[in-house]
Amino acid sequence: MKIIKHEPLLDIVRVCELYAEKDGVPITYVCTSALGGEAQAIDIFYRDTPHPKFGNCYFGLYHNAMSGKLTITNADRIESVEFGLIEDDDGNLHYSAHRHDYKMFDNGNMIDGGRSYVKSGMHPVHIYVVRDGKMVVKDFFLSRIDSLEEENKKLKNIIRSAFPEKSGEFFICGKGGNRDEMGLPERIIICPTYGSDNMAVYKKVEDCDLVIIDDLKDQFHRNNKFDKVDCSDDVLEPDYNLLNAILTVLDYYMPCKDYEEWKKMNPVVKRL
């Protein structure tokens, strides 16, 4: 396991002890770094609960260049920057603490730029970030975040469906028909929200159903018009009973939303 080498400015063990006693929570050292493009590094420490007054989890300590006094600052910004780390001759990892902190080793590896930029030679540079008080490899962290976000989304959907009375999510309130080889029913009944009296029936559409639907639509279009009797001015109206029967069957086979849209686009003709 590679060891990250830090160059703290203060006695970090003593600092952790003092602030743990003062704040009543564990304090850990994180790194010694600038928070952005500054040319001065600070020792950064972490507590896993936000400060009750200031709200930060990270704080930095440094000697003020003007007054020389020890100064404390909010260091939460450390999670928004990246660290370029290189290996020394023994395989340990080092980073540039600020934008003028140039490091080079006998193996030819070099690093510069602090948190302002990463400048290095033609050799591997490991990119790290700070999360929860620890320096971690960026690639691993991002992939882990993506995985956790996906799991979180699935869990939220499960919880919403499991407790519709609290989430207001739609839910399956009934089923009907035979089950297929996957155990799915022909129809399910959906309630839009808990406590609602409205429900909708959704039917699984099979390939044969699509053939029936297309044929019924053709029959509807062929019959949904006025016909003129040969050699006469008389006009025959459509068979409205047949059209209504076709619409009833289409309503049964088609998904509810698809049926309503199709019906709106294909109204039954009426005599003016």
PABALO-617444 format. One record per residue (C-alpha): residue number from 1; residue in three letters; chain; x, z, y. Coordinates in pm, 1 decimal, always signed. Layout:
# PABALO-617444
+-----+------+-------+----------+----------+----------+
!  nr ! rest ! kette !        X !        Z !        Y !
+-----+------+-------+----------+----------+----------+
! NUM !  ALA !     A !        X !        Z !        Y !
...
+-----+------+-------+----------+----------+----------+
END
This chain:
# PABALO-617444
+-----+------+-------+----------+----------+----------+
!  nr ! rest ! kette !        X !        Z !        Y !
+-----+------+-------+----------+----------+----------+
!   1 !  MET !     A !     +0.0 !     +0.0 !     +0.0 !
!   2 !  LYS !     A !   +137.9 !   -102.7 !   +339.0 !
!   3 !  ILE !     A !   +182.3 !   +176.2 !   +593.7 !
!   4 !  ILE !     A !    +94.6 !   +123.4 !   +960.1 !
!   5 !  LYS !     A !   +365.8 !   +267.8 !  +1181.0 !
!   6 !  HIS !     A !   +252.2 !   +422.7 !  +1509.8 !
!   7 !  GLU !     A !   +457.2 !   +539.7 !  +1807.6 !
!   8 !  PRO !     A !   +251.7 !   +824.9 !  +1961.5 !
!   9 !  LEU !     A !   +336.7 !   +959.5 !  +2305.7 !
!  10 !  LEU !     A !   +228.2 !  +1318.0 !  +2238.9 !
!  11 !  ASP !     A !   +234.2 !  +1571.8 !  +1955.8 !
!  12 !  ILE !     A !    -73.8 !  +1427.4 !  +1783.1 !
!  13 !  VAL !     A !   -101.0 !  +1712.1 !  +1529.3 !
!  14 !  ARG !     A !   -116.1 !  +1967.1 !  +1810.7 !
!  15 !  VAL !     A !   -366.1 !  +1756.2 !  +2008.0 !
!  16 !  CYS !     A !   -599.4 !  +1729.0 !  +1707.5 !
!  17 !  GLU !     A !   -582.8 !  +2105.1 !  +1653.1 !
!  18 !  LEU !     A !   -649.3 !  +2188.3 !  +2018.7 !
!  19 !  TYR !     A !   -946.6 !  +1955.1 !  +2062.6 !
!  20 !  ALA !     A !  -1095.1 !  +2041.3 !  +1722.7 !
!  21 !  GLU !     A !  -1093.1 !  +2406.2 !  +1827.1 !
!  22 !  LYS !     A !  -1226.1 !  +2324.6 !  +2176.1 !
!  23 !  ASP !     A !  -1508.5 !  +2088.3 !  +2067.6 !
!  24 !  GLY !     A !  -1588.2 !  +2242.0 !  +1729.9 !
!  25 !  VAL !     A !  -1559.6 !  +1910.2 !  +1540.3 !
!  26 !  PRO !     A !  -1275.7 !  +1743.0 !  +1343.8 !
!  27 !  ILE !     A !  -1045.6 !  +1524.4 !  +1554.8 !
!  28 !  THR !     A !   -825.0 !  +1250.5 !  +1407.7 !
!  29 !  TYR !     A !   -551.3 !  +1035.3 !  +1556.8 !
!  30 !  VAL !     A !   -625.2 !   +660.6 !  +1554.3 !
!  31 !  CYS !     A !   -344.4 !   +471.4 !  +1723.9 !
!  32 !  THR !     A !   -135.6 !   +439.6 !  +2040.1 !
!  33 !  SER !     A !   -246.2 !   +138.0 !  +2235.2 !
!  34 !  ALA !     A !   -374.5 !     -3.6 !  +2561.3 !
!  35 !  LEU !     A !   -752.2 !    -50.6 !  +2572.2 !
!  36 !  GLY !     A !   -723.6 !   -402.0 !  +2713.7 !
!  37 !  GLY !     A !   -467.3 !   -592.6 !  +2918.1 !
!  38 !  GLU !     A !   -295.9 !   -285.2 !  +3060.2 !
!  39 !  ALA !     A !    +81.6 !   -247.2 !  +3046.8 !
!  40 !  GLN !     A !    +53.5 !   +117.3 !  +2944.6 !
!  41 !  ALA !     A !    -44.5 !   +259.2 !  +2605.4 !
!  42 !  ILE !     A !   -239.8 !   +578.6 !  +2544.3 !
!  43 !  ASP !     A !   -279.4 !   +799.9 !  +2240.0 !
!  44 !  ILE !     A !   -631.1 !   +744.1 !  +2103.4 !
!  45 !  PHE !     A !   -826.3 !  +1002.9 !  +1904.7 !
!  46 !  TYR !     A !  -1162.8 !  +1000.0 !  +1728.8 !
!  47 !  ARG !     A !  -1453.7 !  +1233.2 !  +1654.9 !
!  48 !  ASP !     A !  -1735.4 !  +1111.4 !  +1426.5 !
!  49 !  THR !     A !  -2011.1 !  +1248.8 !  +1651.7 !
!  50 !  PRO !     A !  -2055.3 !  +1145.4 !  +2016.9 !
!  51 !  HIS !     A !  -1939.7 !  +1394.4 !  +2277.4 !
!  52 !  PRO !     A !  -2247.7 !  +1598.9 !  +2378.9 !
!  53 !  LYS !     A !  -2184.4 !  +1544.7 !  +2750.7 !
!  54 !  PHE !     A !  -2005.2 !  +1210.0 !  +2782.3 !
!  55 !  GLY !     A !  -2136.0 !  +1029.0 !  +2471.5 !
!  56 !  ASN !     A !  -1804.7 !   +880.1 !  +2355.6 !
!  57 !  CYS !     A !  -1652.2 !   +906.5 !  +2009.0 !
!  58 !  TYR !     A !  -1302.5 !   +792.4 !  +2109.2 !
!  59 !  PHE !     A !  -1089.1 !   +949.5 !  +2380.0 !
!  60 !  GLY !     A !   -741.7 !   +867.4 !  +2505.3 !
!  61 !  LEU !     A !   -464.0 !  +1088.6 !  +2641.5 !
!  62 !  TYR !     A !   -173.5 !   +973.9 !  +2859.1 !
!  63 !  HIS !     A !    +45.2 !  +1086.4 !  +3146.1 !
!  64 !  ASN !     A !    -78.7 !   +940.8 !  +3474.6 !
!  65 !  ALA !     A !   +193.1 !   +717.7 !  +3623.3 !
!  66 !  MET !     A !   +120.4 !   +834.9 !  +3978.3 !
!  67 !  SER !     A !    +69.4 !  +1209.8 !  +3933.8 !
!  68 !  GLY !     A !   +248.6 !  +1264.8 !  +3605.0 !
!  69 !  LYS !     A !    -42.0 !  +1478.6 !  +3490.9 !
!  70 !  LEU !     A !   -192.6 !  +1455.5 !  +3143.2 !
!  71 !  THR !     A !   -514.3 !  +1252.9 !  +3175.1 !
!  72 !  ILE !     A !   -806.4 !  +1205.3 !  +2938.0 !
!  73 !  THR !     A !  -1024.3 !   +891.8 !  +2931.0 !
!  74 !  ASN !     A !  -1310.7 !   +736.0 !  +2737.1 !
!  75 !  ALA !     A !  -1156.1 !   +508.0 !  +2472.0 !
!  76 !  ASP !     A !  -1465.1 !   +362.5 !  +2300.1 !
!  77 !  ARG !     A !  -1344.7 !    +15.5 !  +2408.3 !
!  78 !  ILE !     A !  -1083.3 !    +28.7 !  +2132.1 !
!  79 !  GLU !     A !  -1342.8 !   -104.1 !  +1884.5 !
!  80 !  SER !     A !  -1380.3 !   -424.3 !  +2088.9 !
!  81 !  VAL !     A !  -1015.7 !   -537.8 !  +2065.1 !
!  82 !  GLU !     A !   -791.8 !   -677.9 !  +1791.7 !
!  83 !  PHE !     A !   -446.1 !   -579.0 !  +1669.1 !
!  84 !  GLY !     A !   -185.0 !   -822.6 !  +1542.7 !
!  85 !  LEU !     A !    +38.2 !   -647.7 !  +1286.1 !
!  86 !  ILE !     A !   +366.0 !   -771.5 !  +1136.7 !
!  87 !  GLU !     A !   +587.4 !   -643.7 !   +855.7 !
!  88 !  ASP !     A !   +925.5 !   -486.0 !   +917.1 !
!  89 !  ASP !     A !  +1222.7 !   -506.4 !   +678.8 !
!  90 !  ASP !     A !  +1068.1 !   -238.3 !   +452.5 !
!  91 !  GLY !     A !   +722.5 !   -399.0 !   +441.6 !
!  92 !  ASN !     A !   +560.9 !   -150.4 !   +679.3 !
!  93 !  LEU !     A !   +325.3 !   -275.8 !   +951.7 !
!  94 !  HIS !     A !   +382.0 !   -258.5 !  +1329.2 !
!  95 !  TYR !     A !   +175.5 !   -361.8 !  +1632.5 !
!  96 !  SER !     A !   +249.5 !   -419.4 !  +1998.8 !
!  97 !  ALA !     A !   +108.4 !   -119.5 !  +2187.0 !
!  98 !  HIS !     A !    +57.2 !   -296.8 !  +2524.1 !
!  99 !  ARG !     A !   +116.6 !   -638.5 !  +2680.0 !
! 100 !  HIS !     A !   +483.5 !   -571.2 !  +2757.8 !
! 101 !  ASP !     A !   +563.1 !   -398.6 !  +2426.1 !
! 102 !  TYR !     A !   +788.2 !   -649.7 !  +2244.1 !
! 103 !  LYS !     A !   +893.0 !   -570.8 !  +1887.7 !
! 104 !  MET !     A !  +1133.4 !   -765.5 !  +1662.1 !
! 105 !  PHE !     A !  +1291.7 !   -685.0 !  +1325.7 !
! 106 !  ASP !     A !  +1595.6 !   -805.2 !  +1131.2 !
! 107 !  ASN !     A !  +1372.1 !  -1014.4 !   +903.8 !
! 108 !  GLY !     A !  +1284.6 !  -1230.2 !  +1205.7 !
! 109 !  ASN !     A !   +927.8 !  -1103.0 !  +1248.4 !
! 110 !  MET !     A !   +822.2 !  -1035.6 !  +1606.5 !
! 111 !  ILE !     A !   +505.4 !   -933.0 !  +1791.8 !
! 112 !  ASP !     A !   +415.3 !   -904.8 !  +2160.1 !
! 113 !  GLY !     A !   +113.3 !   -892.6 !  +2390.2 !
! 114 !  GLY !     A !    -60.6 !   -566.5 !  +2305.3 !
! 115 !  ARG !     A !   -440.5 !   -601.6 !  +2330.2 !
! 116 !  SER !     A !   -408.0 !   -874.9 !  +2592.1 !
! 117 !  TYR !     A !   -289.7 !  -1146.0 !  +2349.0 !
! 118 !  VAL !     A !   -104.5 !  -1187.1 !  +2019.5 !
! 119 !  LYS !     A !   +233.0 !  -1359.4 !  +2043.3 !
! 120 !  SER !     A !   +439.1 !  -1395.6 !  +1726.0 !
! 121 !  GLY !     A !   +677.5 !  -1623.1 !  +1539.2 !
! 122 !  MET !     A !   +615.6 !  -1855.2 !  +1244.2 !
! 123 !  HIS !     A !   +535.1 !  -1574.4 !  +1002.6 !
! 124 !  PRO !     A !   +223.4 !  -1396.0 !   +876.4 !
! 125 !  VAL !     A !    +31.0 !  -1179.3 !  +1124.2 !
! 126 !  HIS !     A !   -229.3 !   -938.7 !   +990.7 !
! 127 !  ILE !     A !   -531.6 !   -897.2 !  +1219.4 !
! 128 !  TYR !     A !   -677.0 !   -547.2 !  +1228.0 !
! 129 !  VAL !     A !   -961.7 !   -381.5 !  +1416.5 !
! 130 !  VAL !     A !  -1060.8 !    -18.0 !  +1466.7 !
! 131 !  ARG !     A !  -1383.1 !   +101.8 !  +1307.8 !
! 132 !  ASP !     A !  -1502.9 !   +459.4 !  +1259.5 !
! 133 !  GLY !     A !  -1168.0 !   +599.3 !  +1364.1 !
! 134 !  LYS !     A !   -958.0 !   +386.6 !  +1128.5 !
! 135 !  MET !     A !   -761.7 !    +63.8 !  +1152.1 !
! 136 !  VAL !     A !   -898.8 !   -186.0 !   +898.7 !
! 137 !  VAL !     A !   -829.2 !   -550.2 !   +815.0 !
! 138 !  LYS !     A !  -1062.1 !   -766.7 !  +1020.4 !
! 139 !  ASP !     A !  -1151.3 !  -1013.6 !   +742.2 !
! 140 !  PHE !     A !  -1250.3 !   -735.0 !   +504.9 !
! 141 !  PHE !     A !  -1449.0 !   -559.7 !   +775.2 !
! 142 !  LEU !     A !  -1646.4 !   -868.0 !   +877.0 !
! 143 !  SER !     A !  -1731.6 !   -963.4 !   +519.6 !
! 144 !  ARG !     A !  -1841.7 !   -608.1 !   +452.7 !
! 145 !  ILE !     A !  -2057.3 !   -609.4 !   +766.4 !
! 146 !  ASP !     A !  -2226.0 !   -934.5 !   +658.6 !
! 147 !  SER !     A !  -2295.0 !   -784.4 !   +316.3 !
! 148 !  LEU !     A !  -2438.5 !   -464.6 !   +464.0 !
! 149 !  GLU !     A !  -2656.3 !   -655.8 !   +711.2 !
! 150 !  GLU !     A !  -2801.0 !   -865.6 !   +427.7 !
! 151 !  GLU !     A !  -2871.2 !   -555.9 !   +220.1 !
! 152 !  ASN !     A !  -3025.4 !   -388.0 !   +524.1 !
! 153 !  LYS !     A !  -3257.1 !   -684.9 !   +583.4 !
! 154 !  LYS !     A !  -3375.4 !   -676.2 !   +221.1 !
! 155 !  LEU !     A !  -3435.2 !   -301.8 !   +236.7 !
! 156 !  LYS !     A !  -3632.1 !   -335.6 !   +560.6 !
! 157 !  ASN !     A !  -3857.3 !   -598.5 !   +402.5 !
! 158 !  ILE !     A !  -3911.1 !   -377.6 !    +98.3 !
! 159 !  ILE !     A !  -3995.2 !    -76.4 !   +315.7 !
! 160 !  ARG !     A !  -4232.1 !   -278.0 !   +535.8 !
! 161 !  SER !     A !  -4420.1 !   -403.6 !   +231.7 !
! 162 !  ALA !     A !  -4415.3 !    -64.8 !    +58.0 !
! 163 !  PHE !     A !  -4561.5 !   +119.0 !   +359.8 !
! 164 !  PRO !     A !  -4793.0 !   -130.9 !   +534.1 !
! 165 !  GLU !     A !  -4995.0 !   +154.4 !   +686.7 !
! 166 !  LYS !     A !  -4685.7 !   +243.1 !   +894.3 !
! 167 !  SER !     A !  -4518.0 !    -93.2 !   +945.7 !
! 168 !  GLY !     A !  -4828.4 !   -304.2 !  +1017.5 !
! 169 !  GLU !     A !  -4686.5 !   -566.8 !   +780.3 !
! 170 !  PHE !     A !  -4915.4 !   -792.4 !   +575.0 !
! 171 !  PHE !     A !  -4939.1 !   -703.1 !   +207.4 !
! 172 !  ILE !     A !  -5077.8 !   -828.0 !   -122.9 !
! 173 !  CYS !     A !  -5402.0 !   -647.2 !   -195.4 !
! 174 !  GLY !     A !  -5522.9 !   -840.6 !   -501.4 !
! 175 !  LYS !     A !  -5455.0 !  -1119.5 !   -748.8 !
! 176 !  GLY !     A !  -5648.4 !  -1352.4 !   -976.1 !
! 177 !  GLY !     A !  -5623.0 !  -1619.1 !  -1242.2 !
! 178 !  ASN !     A !  -5383.0 !  -1656.5 !  -1531.8 !
! 179 !  ARG !     A !  -5013.0 !  -1576.0 !  -1507.0 !
! 180 !  ASP !     A !  -4749.3 !  -1845.9 !  -1557.0 !
! 181 !  GLU !     A !  -4427.5 !  -1822.7 !  -1757.3 !
! 182 !  MET !     A !  -4265.8 !  -1628.8 !  -1471.2 !
! 183 !  GLY !     A !  -4550.7 !  -1377.4 !  -1463.0 !
! 184 !  LEU !     A !  -4694.0 !  -1505.8 !  -1134.1 !
! 185 !  PRO !     A !  -5074.2 !  -1520.7 !  -1088.8 !
! 186 !  GLU !     A !  -5263.2 !  -1834.1 !   -985.0 !
! 187 !  ARG !     A !  -5397.5 !  -1667.8 !   -670.8 !
! 188 !  ILE !     A !  -5304.7 !  -1372.5 !   -452.4 !
! 189 !  ILE !     A !  -5512.3 !  -1200.0 !   -185.5 !
! 190 !  ILE !     A !  -5331.7 !  -1113.7 !   +138.2 !
! 191 !  CYS !     A !  -5442.2 !   -853.8 !   +391.0 !
! 192 !  PRO !     A !  -5292.4 !   -925.1 !   +738.4 !
! 193 !  THR !     A !  -5249.9 !   -557.3 !   +827.6 !
! 194 !  TYR !     A !  -5344.1 !   -217.7 !   +690.4 !
! 195 !  GLY !     A !  -5707.3 !   -125.4 !   +761.4 !
! 196 !  SER !     A !  -5816.7 !   -482.8 !   +837.2 !
! 197 !  ASP !     A !  -6137.2 !   -619.8 !   +682.4 !
! 198 !  ASN !     A !  -6000.5 !   -975.8 !   +694.1 !
! 199 !  MET !     A !  -5831.0 !  -1123.6 !   +390.6 !
! 200 !  ALA !     A !  -5697.1 !  -1462.2 !   +283.3 !
! 201 !  VAL !     A !  -5663.5 !  -1611.8 !    -64.0 !
! 202 !  TYR !     A !  -5346.3 !  -1809.1 !   -139.3 !
! 203 !  LYS !     A !  -5336.5 !  -2037.4 !   -444.1 !
! 204 !  LYS !     A !  -5026.5 !  -2167.1 !   -614.0 !
! 205 !  VAL !     A !  -5002.9 !  -2543.5 !   -579.2 !
! 206 !  GLU !     A !  -4899.5 !  -2728.7 !   -895.0 !
! 207 !  ASP !     A !  -4789.3 !  -3093.2 !   -916.6 !
! 208 !  CYS !     A !  -5127.4 !  -3191.4 !  -1061.6 !
! 209 !  ASP !     A !  -5296.7 !  -3013.5 !   -771.2 !
! 210 !  LEU !     A !  -5109.1 !  -3236.1 !   -528.0 !
! 211 !  VAL !     A !  -5244.8 !  -3544.7 !   -705.8 !
! 212 !  ILE !     A !  -5598.4 !  -3404.6 !   -681.8 !
! 213 !  ILE !     A !  -5551.7 !  -3320.2 !   -315.2 !
! 214 !  ASP !     A !  -5425.9 !  -3670.6 !   -228.7 !
! 215 !  ASP !     A !  -5714.1 !  -3832.7 !   -421.6 !
! 216 !  LEU !     A !  -5971.6 !  -3612.7 !   -246.7 !
! 217 !  LYS !     A !  -5826.1 !  -3696.1 !    +92.3 !
! 218 !  ASP !     A !  -5856.2 !  -4069.0 !    +11.7 !
! 219 !  GLN !     A !  -6218.8 !  -4019.7 !    -97.5 !
! 220 !  PHE !     A !  -6289.1 !  -3832.0 !   +224.7 !
! 221 !  HIS !     A !  -6147.2 !  -4109.2 !   +445.3 !
! 222 !  ARG !     A !  -6335.7 !  -4381.9 !   +256.2 !
! 223 !  ASN !     A !  -6667.1 !  -4201.5 !   +298.4 !
! 224 !  ASN !     A !  -6616.7 !  -4050.0 !   +642.9 !
! 225 !  LYS !     A !  -6746.7 !  -4348.9 !   +843.1 !
! 226 !  PHE !     A !  -7063.6 !  -4534.9 !   +939.5 !
! 227 !  ASP !     A !  -7145.2 !  -4848.5 !   +737.0 !
! 228 !  LYS !     A !  -7343.9 !  -5143.2 !   +864.3 !
! 229 !  VAL !     A !  -7599.0 !  -5305.9 !   +633.9 !
! 230 !  ASP !     A !  -7536.7 !  -5679.8 !   +577.1 !
! 231 !  CYS !     A !  -7751.9 !  -5911.4 !   +793.1 !
! 232 !  SER !     A !  -7898.1 !  -5613.9 !   +973.2 !
! 233 !  ASP !     A !  -7839.0 !  -5393.5 !  +1272.6 !
! 234 !  ASP !     A !  -7910.8 !  -5084.1 !  +1065.3 !
! 235 !  VAL !     A !  -7626.5 !  -4836.8 !  +1031.0 !
! 236 !  LEU !     A !  -7584.5 !  -4609.2 !   +730.4 !
! 237 !  GLU !     A !  -7457.0 !  -4259.5 !   +794.6 !
! 238 !  PRO !     A !  -7192.0 !  -4101.7 !   +572.8 !
! 239 !  ASP !     A !  -7300.3 !  -3893.9 !   +277.7 !
! 240 !  TYR !     A !  -7254.9 !  -3556.4 !   +445.8 !
! 241 !  ASN !     A !  -7325.4 !  -3367.7 !   +124.0 !
! 242 !  LEU !     A !  -7039.3 !  -3553.9 !    -45.2 !
! 243 !  LEU !     A !  -6804.7 !  -3492.7 !   +250.1 !
! 244 !  ASN !     A !  -6886.0 !  -3121.6 !   +252.8 !
! 245 !  ALA !     A !  -6827.8 !  -3105.2 !   -123.0 !
! 246 !  ILE !     A !  -6485.2 !  -3270.3 !    -80.0 !
! 247 !  LEU !     A !  -6395.6 !  -3027.7 !   +196.3 !
! 248 !  THR !     A !  -6497.4 !  -2734.1 !    -22.1 !
! 249 !  VAL !     A !  -6268.1 !  -2850.0 !   -303.3 !
! 250 !  LEU !     A !  -5981.9 !  -2920.5 !    -61.5 !
! 251 !  ASP !     A !  -6025.8 !  -2570.5 !    +81.7 !
! 252 !  TYR !     A !  -5983.7 !  -2435.1 !   -270.6 !
! 253 !  TYR !     A !  -5670.3 !  -2634.6 !   -357.9 !
! 254 !  MET !     A !  -5483.0 !  -2646.6 !    -27.4 !
! 255 !  PRO !     A !  -5296.1 !  -2358.3 !   +138.5 !
! 256 !  CYS !     A !  -5518.1 !  -2206.0 !   +406.6 !
! 257 !  LYS !     A !  -5305.7 !  -2306.0 !   +704.8 !
! 258 !  ASP !     A !  -5250.3 !  -2660.7 !   +575.7 !
! 259 !  TYR !     A !  -5622.6 !  -2704.6 !   +514.9 !
! 260 !  GLU !     A !  -5721.3 !  -2583.4 !   +862.1 !
! 261 !  GLU !     A !  -5470.7 !  -2817.7 !  +1027.8 !
! 262 !  TRP !     A !  -5579.0 !  -3115.0 !   +814.8 !
! 263 !  LYS !     A !  -5947.7 !  -3045.1 !   +879.8 !
! 264 !  LYS !     A !  -5882.8 !  -3027.1 !  +1254.2 !
! 265 !  MET !     A !  -5705.0 !  -3363.6 !  +1246.5 !
! 266 !  ASN !     A !  -5977.5 !  -3523.0 !  +1027.2 !
! 267 !  PRO !     A !  -6319.5 !  -3414.9 !  +1157.1 !
! 268 !  VAL !     A !  -6643.2 !  -3532.8 !   +997.3 !
! 269 !  VAL !     A !  -6784.5 !  -3822.9 !  +1200.0 !
! 270 !  LYS !     A !  -7113.7 !  -3763.0 !  +1381.9 !
! 271 !  ARG !     A !  -7361.0 !  -4000.3 !  +1544.7 !
! 272 !  LEU !     A !  -7356.9 !  -3967.5 !  +1922.2 !
+-----+------+-------+----------+----------+----------+
END
